[in-house]
Amino acid sequence: MPVVELLEPVDETSPVNNTLKKNGVTPYHTCYIVDDIDRAVAELKKMKYVVVSKPVEAVAIHRCKVCFLYNKNVGLIELVEAPANI
């Protein structure tokens, strides 16, 4: 099932403020859960996606690897490599 994550700035210094000023209230990116993030990145690069941030462990997501990619026709996407038990 799709899950929607809503973000709001915690104070006036939050980076979320810049996004809201630039884009307004709108979807920012789409996130996909993958089994193998390195393989997924390699496949997306073949489809002209550019890596915005390399895979790193995300403390807030049970130390799963996450990364962001961009394609001018699709926009920003996030990949999360999640083990089967999450």
Secondary structure, 3 states (H helix, E strand, C coil): CCCCCCCCCCCCCCCHHHHHHHHCCCCCCEEEEECCHHHHHHHHHHCCCEEEEEEEEEHHHCCEEEEEEEECCCEEEEEEECCCCC
